[in-house]
Amino acid sequence: MADEKPKVSNEISEGTGEFDARFVLWRKFCAENNVAVETLPSDLIGESKDKWDKMKNEKLHKPVEKP
């Protein structure tokens, strides 16, 4: 079973913190799209992948405003 991926812990690490924007966004995406939170974004295919990419680009990749 070489194709099986190791289980990924769904714990909040000290390095990312509970309110890391990516963590919160992923949780929201999973809840809205009936995706298990244990799923990795790289495992998504088709419409789910497109939705994730769109949500990520809209929410995480905002341009930095110059003063």
ZIWO-V154731 format. One record per helix or strand of 3 or more residues. SS is the DSSP state (helix for helix, strand for strand). FROM is the first residue (numbers start at 1). TO is the last residue. If there is no record, write none. Layout:
BEGIN
ss->SS from->FROM to->TO
ss->SS from->FROM to->TO
END
This chain:
BEGIN
ss->helix from->21 to->33
ss->helix from->41 to->43
ss->helix from->46 to->59
END
